[in-house]
Amino acid sequence: MANYSGTPPNLSLSILFLVLSSLTGDATAVYSIDVNYGTLGNNLPPPAQVATFIKQRTIIDKVKIFDTNPDILRAFANTGIAITVTVGNGDIPQLANLPAARNWVATKITPFYPQTKINRIAVGNEIMATADKNLIIHMVPAMKSLHAALRLAGIMDIQVSTPHSLGILSISEPPSLGQFRRGYDRVIFSPMLQFLRETKAPFMVNPYPYFGFTAKTLNYALFKPNRGKYDKFTRITYTNMFDAQLDAVYSAMKKLGYGDVDIVVGETGWPSLGDANQPDVNIQNAISYNGNLIKHVNSGKGTPLMPNRSFETFIFALFNENLKPGPTPERNFGLFQPDFTPVYDSGVMRGQMRGRRRRRRRGAPAGKVWCVPKAEASDEALQANINYVCGTGVDCKLIQPGGNCFDPNTIRSHASYVMNAYYQTAGRHSFNCDFSHTAVLTTTDPSHGTCQYIS
């Protein structure tokens, strides 16, 4: 994880995130979340359970891991979820040689691809922050060798990049003066950016307003109303630190002539629990940062120096990881506890996207439609659906004793009501009426007596 002292990170990084997909016709924007899946814990669920949970219960569609764990890669096979894998820092020098890179691709990628949708290789993690000159001088050659090895293996759709902390900048304020560290700008970053341009791969950075805020700039870091910071050279007032950090990176890239290269946010986030001397590290601020970040990135507004540009963004992190060293926040960046319980309502669970405008997807049945159980669905599966829906915040009072939909007092009847309530409030998308293949859409109103189904 990035910090501002140049110290190597102790964390597995980032929750990934959010691409705003604009659909044509009467369909609406669909939000997705990208997340970093770290494994520094002794209580984490097995990868197969994680893949099933992400696929069935969340809107996450891109995952970044910090190695090439074969169990994880096998678990995500045939899920359609895109995976970014990471080359270990220590492997970089040898991978600068094409034969070694070809062997790495043959053992780490081809056994799983394309069943597992590997779409990017991150060559190391924040290599510049390690100050290891052997790693630094071999980083770009390793990127080029891996790209060549992929092409020789007939793989054309996997990008190669490497993520950076903001320690790569010698100047970051004001944003218009942003520039790379002297000595590395022409020797490392120019050839790297040229490679990224030629291969249409992104420049990956890990901006963390969390590491840069003070008591006076807390609202500025959290996207809350604030006085902003004025850049006298562009006459732009920045209202959030995230934009300022990205624009500082863009300014550095533009100074070298590579302002056209895409930027991907490899990590960003806010911990939900801090130590006793960290009153601003709490659930409320984690909700504020990640929630406002999602809205901001999905708005399509871009940043002041990069208007109308969208940024693929990975939030850190999927789980709280109890074996991470360092202070308390390091172990509390997760969106979920190891038992899949949400740490807070981050909006990534299906049905949690409250207040976001949606319309019917193209291809959905016309007119009023309801979601009901399939005839062959078992009571056990339907009870699990009831438990899930009522746990997402859907109002289940009507199926409780005395409620209008309590009778008939059967699991199937109760499940029918709450499954439809979930489908209607979650956005009326077909995937909101799936429930592990136990539900079906119908144009026949299932309302009965005083029990009126939502439509």
C-alpha positions in Angstrom: 0.0 0.0 0.0 1.1 3.5 -0.8 2.4 5.9 1.8 4.2 9.2 1.8 7.4 8.2 3.5 8.6 6.0 0.7 8.5 3.0 3.1 7.7 -0.3 1.4 4.0 -1.3 2.0 3.1 -4.1 4.4 -0.3 -4.6 2.9 -1.8 -6.6 0.1 -3.6 -3.8 -1.7 -6.7 -2.5 -3.1 -10.5 -2.9 -3.9 -11.1 -2.5 -7.2 -13.4 -0.7 -8.8 -16.0 0.8 -10.6 -16.5 1.2 -14.2 -19.6 3.0 -15.3 -21.0 1.1 -18.3 -23.3 3.2 -20.4 -25.8 1.1 -22.2 -27.9 2.2 -25.2 -31.6 2.3 -25.6 -33.8 2.2 -22.5 -31.1 0.5 -20.4 -29.3 2.5 -17.7 -25.8 2.8 -16.2 -24.6 -0.3 -14.5 -22.2 0.0 -11.6 -19.5 -2.5 -11.0 -16.8 -2.7 -8.3 -13.2 -3.8 -8.7 -11.6 -5.1 -5.5 -8.2 -6.3 -4.3 -8.3 -9.8 -2.8 -5.5 -10.2 -0.3 -4.8 -13.4 1.7 -2.8 -12.3 4.7 -5.1 -14.0 7.2 -5.4 -17.4 9.0 -9.2 -17.2 9.1 -10.0 -16.5 5.5 -12.5 -18.7 3.5 -11.2 -21.0 0.8 -10.9 -19.4 -2.7 -13.8 -21.5 -4.1 -16.2 -20.0 -1.5 -14.8 -16.5 -2.2 -15.4 -16.9 -6.0 -18.9 -18.2 -5.5 -19.7 -15.4 -3.0 -18.4 -12.7 -5.3 -20.2 -14.1 -8.4 -23.6 -14.7 -6.7 -23.9 -12.1 -4.0 -21.9 -9.0 -5.1 -21.6 -6.7 -8.1 -17.8 -7.1 -8.1 -16.6 -8.0 -11.6 -12.8 -7.5 -11.4 -10.5 -8.8 -8.8 -6.8 -8.1 -8.3 -4.6 -10.6 -6.5 -1.0 -10.2 -5.2 0.4 -13.4 -6.6 -0.5 -16.2 -9.1 -2.1 -18.5 -6.5 -3.3 -21.5 -8.5 -6.2 -22.3 -6.1 -7.5 -18.8 -6.6 -7.1 -18.9 -10.4 -8.9 -22.3 -10.5 -11.7 -21.0 -8.3 -12.5 -18.1 -10.6 -12.6 -20.3 -13.8 -15.8 -19.8 -15.8 -17.1 -17.0 -13.5 -16.5 -14.2 -16.1 -14.8 -12.2 -13.4 -11.6 -10.5 -14.7 -8.4 -11.2 -12.7 -5.2 -9.2 -12.4 -2.3 -11.4 -11.2 0.9 -10.1 -9.8 4.5 -11.1 -10.4 6.5 -11.4 -7.1 9.0 -8.6 -6.7 11.8 -11.1 -6.3 11.0 -12.7 -9.6 11.5 -9.5 -11.6 15.3 -9.7 -12.4 15.1 -13.2 -14.0 11.9 -12.3 -16.0 13.9 -9.7 -17.8 15.1 -12.6 -19.9 12.7 -13.9 -22.6 13.3 -17.6 -21.9 12.4 -17.1 -18.2 9.4 -15.0 -19.1 8.2 -17.7 -21.5 8.5 -20.3 -18.8 6.7 -18.1 -16.3 3.8 -17.6 -18.8 3.7 -21.3 -19.5 3.5 -22.3 -15.8 1.6 -19.3 -14.3 -0.9 -18.3 -17.0 -1.6 -20.8 -19.7 -2.8 -23.6 -17.4 -5.6 -21.4 -16.3 -6.3 -19.1 -19.3 -8.8 -18.6 -20.9 -11.1 -20.5 -18.5 -10.0 -18.0 -15.9 -10.4 -14.5 -17.3 -6.9 -13.2 -16.6 -6.8 -9.7 -18.2 -3.7 -8.1 -16.7 -0.3 -8.9 -15.2 1.1 -6.5 -12.6 4.9 -6.8 -12.6 5.7 -6.4 -8.9 4.1 -4.0 -6.5 5.3 -0.5 -5.9 8.9 -1.4 -7.0 10.1 2.2 -7.0 9.2 2.5 -3.3 11.5 -0.5 -2.5 14.6 1.6 -3.5 16.1 -1.8 -4.7 18.1 -0.7 -7.7 18.3 -4.3 -9.0 14.5 -4.5 -9.1 14.1 -1.0 -10.5 16.5 -1.5 -13.5 15.0 -4.8 -14.4 11.3 -3.7 -14.1 10.7 -2.4 -17.6 12.7 -5.1 -19.3 10.7 -7.7 -17.4 7.4 -6.0 -18.5 8.6 -6.1 -22.1 9.7 -9.8 -21.9 6.4 -10.9 -20.4 4.5 -9.1 -23.1 6.6 -10.8 -25.7 6.2 -14.1 -24.0 2.4 -13.7 -24.0 2.4 -12.9 -27.7 4.6 -15.9 -28.5 2.1 -18.1 -26.5 -0.7 -16.7 -28.7 -2.3 -14.6 -25.9 -3.2 -11.2 -27.2 -5.6 -9.8 -24.6 -3.6 -9.8 -21.4 -2.1 -6.4 -20.5 1.2 -5.9 -18.7 1.8 -3.0 -16.3 3.1 -2.3 -12.8 1.5 -0.3 -9.9 3.2 2.7 -8.2 2.8 4.5 -5.0 2.7 8.3 -5.2 6.3 8.3 -3.9 7.3 8.3 -7.6 6.6 12.0 -7.6 9.1 14.6 -6.5 6.5 17.3 -6.6 2.7 16.7 -6.2 1.4 20.1 -5.1 0.0 22.0 -6.7 -1.2 19.3 -9.2 -0.1 21.2 -12.3 3.6 21.1 -11.1 3.6 17.3 -10.6 6.7 15.6 -11.8 8.5 12.3 -11.5 11.6 11.9 -9.3 14.7 13.2 -11.0 17.0 10.5 -12.3 14.1 8.2 -12.8 11.9 10.3 -15.1 13.9 9.8 -18.3 15.6 6.5 -17.5 12.6 4.6 -16.1 9.3 6.3 -16.7 9.9 7.5 -20.3 10.6 3.9 -21.6 7.9 2.5 -19.4 5.2 4.9 -20.6 6.4 4.4 -24.2 5.9 0.6 -23.7 2.4 1.2 -22.2 1.4 3.4 -25.1 2.6 0.9 -27.7 0.8 -2.0 -26.0 -2.3 0.0 -25.0 -1.8 -0.9 -21.3 -2.5 1.6 -18.4 -0.2 3.4 -16.0 -1.2 2.0 -12.6 -1.0 4.2 -9.5 -2.2 3.8 -5.9 -3.5 7.1 -4.6 -4.5 7.1 -0.9 -5.9 10.3 0.5 -6.0 8.4 3.8 -2.2 8.6 4.0 -2.2 12.3 3.1 -4.9 13.9 5.2 -4.6 16.0 8.3 -7.3 17.2 10.7 -7.7 20.3 8.6 -8.0 18.5 5.3 -10.2 15.6 6.4 -13.3 16.8 4.5 -11.0 17.4 1.5 -9.9 13.8 1.7 -13.4 12.4 2.1 -15.0 14.3 -0.8 -17.1 16.3 1.7 -17.9 20.0 1.4 -14.7 22.0 2.0 -13.0 25.3 0.9 -10.8 23.4 -1.5 -7.2 24.0 -2.6 -6.3 26.5 -5.2 -3.7 25.8 -8.0 -2.6 29.3 -9.0 -1.0 28.1 -12.2 -4.2 26.6 -13.6 -6.6 28.7 -11.6 -8.4 25.5 -10.6 -9.8 25.0 -7.1 -9.6 21.3 -6.2 -12.4 20.1 -4.0 -11.0 16.6 -3.2 -7.6 15.1 -2.7 -8.2 12.2 -5.0 -8.5 14.4 -8.0 -5.5 16.4 -7.0 -3.3 13.3 -6.6 -4.4 11.9 -10.0 -3.8 15.3 -11.7 -0.3 15.4 -10.2 0.4 12.1 -11.8 -1.1 13.2 -15.1 1.1 16.4 -15.0 4.2 14.3 -14.5 3.2 12.0 -17.4 2.4 15.0 -19.7 5.7 16.6 -19.0 7.3 13.5 -20.5 4.9 13.6 -23.5 2.6 10.7 -22.4 -0.5 12.4 -21.2 -2.5 10.2 -23.5 -1.7 6.9 -21.6 -4.7 5.6 -19.6 -4.5 5.6 -15.8 -5.8 2.8 -13.6 -6.2 3.2 -9.9 -4.6 0.0 -8.6 -5.5 0.7 -5.0 -7.3 3.1 -2.8 -9.4 2.9 0.3 -10.0 3.9 3.9 -9.8 1.7 7.0 -12.8 1.2 9.2 -10.9 0.9 12.5 -7.9 2.7 13.9 -5.8 2.9 17.0 -6.8 5.0 20.1 -4.9 8.0 18.7 -6.7 7.9 15.3 -10.3 9.3 15.8 -10.8 9.9 12.1 -10.2 6.2 11.2 -13.7 4.8 11.7 -16.5 3.1 9.9 -18.3 6.4 9.2 -15.3 7.8 7.3 -14.7 4.5 5.5 -18.3 4.7 4.3 -17.9 8.3 3.3 -14.6 7.9 1.4 -15.5 4.7 -0.5 -19.1 5.8 -1.1 -18.2 9.2 -2.4 -15.3 7.8 -4.4 -17.7 5.4 -6.2 -20.1 8.2 -7.0 -17.2 10.4 -8.2 -15.5 7.9 -10.4 -18.9 6.7 -11.9 -20.0 10.3 -12.6 -17.8 10.3 -15.8 -16.6 13.8 -14.9 -13.0 12.9 -14.7 -10.6 15.3 -13.0 -10.0 19.0 -13.7 -7.0 18.2 -15.9 -8.6 15.0 -17.3 -12.2 15.9 -17.9 -14.6 13.3 -19.1 -12.1 10.5 -18.5 -13.1 7.4 -16.5 -10.7 5.5 -14.3 -10.9 1.8 -13.6 -10.4 1.8 -9.8 -9.6 -1.1 -7.4 -10.7 -0.5 -3.8 -8.6 -2.0 -1.0 -9.6 -4.5 0.2 -12.0 -7.5 0.0 -11.4 -8.8 3.5 -10.0 -7.6 6.8 -6.7 -9.6 7.0 -5.7 -10.4 10.6 -2.0 -11.3 9.8 -1.0 -8.0 8.3 1.8 -6.4 10.4 1.7 -2.8 11.5 -0.9 -0.6 13.3 -4.6 -1.5 13.6 -5.7 0.2 10.4 -3.6 -2.2 8.3 -5.8 -5.1 9.3 -9.1 -3.2 8.8 -9.3 -2.0 5.2 -11.7 -4.8 4.3 -15.2 -4.5 3.0 -16.0 -7.9 4.5 -15.1 -10.0 7.5 -13.7 -13.5 6.8 -17.2 -15.0 7.3 -18.5 -12.7 4.5 -20.3 -10.4 6.9 -20.1 -6.9 5.5 -18.0 -4.6 7.7 -20.4 -1.8 6.6 -22.9 -1.2 3.8 -20.4 -0.5 1.0 -22.9 -0.9 -1.8 -21.3 -4.0 -3.3 -23.9 -6.5 -2.3 -26.6 -7.1 -4.9 -29.6 -5.1 -3.8 -27.6 -2.5 -1.9 -27.4 0.1 -4.6 -30.1 2.2 -3.0 -30.9 5.6 -4.4 -29.2 4.9 -7.8 -31.4 5.4 -10.8 -32.1 2.3 -12.8 -34.3 1.3 -15.7 -35.3 -2.0 -17.2 -32.5 -3.8 -19.1 -32.9 -4.3 -22.8 -34.4 -7.7 -23.3 -36.4 -7.9 -20.1 -40.1 -8.8 -20.4 -42.4 -5.8 -21.2 -45.0 -4.7 -18.8 -45.3 -5.7 -15.1 -43.0 -8.6 -14.1 -42.7 -10.5 -10.8 -39.9 -12.8 -9.5 -41.1 -16.1 -8.0 -39.6 -19.4 -7.0 -39.2 -22.1 -9.6 -41.5 -25.1 -9.1 -38.6 -27.4 -8.4 -36.9 -25.2 -5.8 -36.5 -26.9 -2.5 -37.6 -25.5 0.8 -34.0 -25.5 2.0 -32.9 -23.3 -0.9 -36.0 -21.0 -0.5 -35.3 -20.6 3.2 -31.7 -19.6 2.3 -33.2 -17.0 -0.1 -35.4 -15.6 2.7 -32.4 -15.4 5.1 -30.3 -13.6 2.4 -33.0 -11.1 1.3 -34.0 -10.2 4.8 -30.4 -9.7 5.7 -29.9 -7.1 2.9 -32.3 -4.6 4.4 -35.4 -5.5 2.4 -38.5 -5.0 4.6 -39.7 -8.5 5.6 -42.3 -7.4 8.1 -45.2 -8.5 5.9 -44.2 -12.2 6.1 -44.0 -12.1 9.9 -47.0 -13.1 12.1 -49.7 -10.5 11.7 -48.3 -9.3 8.4 -50.5 -9.2 5.2 -48.4 -11.9 3.6 -47.9 -14.2 6.6 -50.6 -16.6 5.3 -50.3 -19.1 3.9 -47.5 -19.8 6.5 -45.2 -21.7 4.2 -41.6 -21.3 3.2 -42.5 -21.2 -0.5 -45.1 -18.4 0.0 -42.8 -16.3 2.2 -39.9 -16.8 -0.2 -42.0 -15.8 -3.1 -42.9 -12.4 -1.5 -39.4 -11.5 -0.4 -37.7 -12.7 -3.5 -39.9 -10.5 -5.6 -39.4 -7.6 -3.2 -35.7 -7.9 -3.6 -36.0 -8.1 -7.4 -38.2 -5.0 -7.6 -36.1 -2.9 -5.3 -32.7 -4.0 -6.6 -33.4 -2.7 -10.1 -35.4 -5.3 -11.9 -32.4 -6.8 -13.6 -32.6 -10.4 -14.6 -29.6 -11.3 -12.4 -31.6 -10.0 -9.4 -34.1 -12.8 -10.0 -31.7 -15.7 -10.1 -31.1 -16.8 -6.5 -28.7 -19.6 -7.6 -31.1 -20.7 -10.3 -34.1 -21.1 -8.0 -36.2 -18.2 -9.3 -38.0 -17.3 -12.5 -39.7 -14.1 -13.9 -43.4 -14.2 -14.5 -46.0 -11.8 -15.9 -48.7 -13.4 -13.7 -49.4 -11.3 -10.6 -48.8 -13.6 -7.6 -50.7 -11.2 -5.2 -53.4 -12.9 -3.2 -56.0 -11.6 -0.7 -54.5 -8.7 1.3 -50.9 -9.7 0.2 -50.1 -7.3 -2.6 -46.8 -7.9 -4.3 -44.5 -5.0 -5.3 -44.3 -4.4 -9.1 
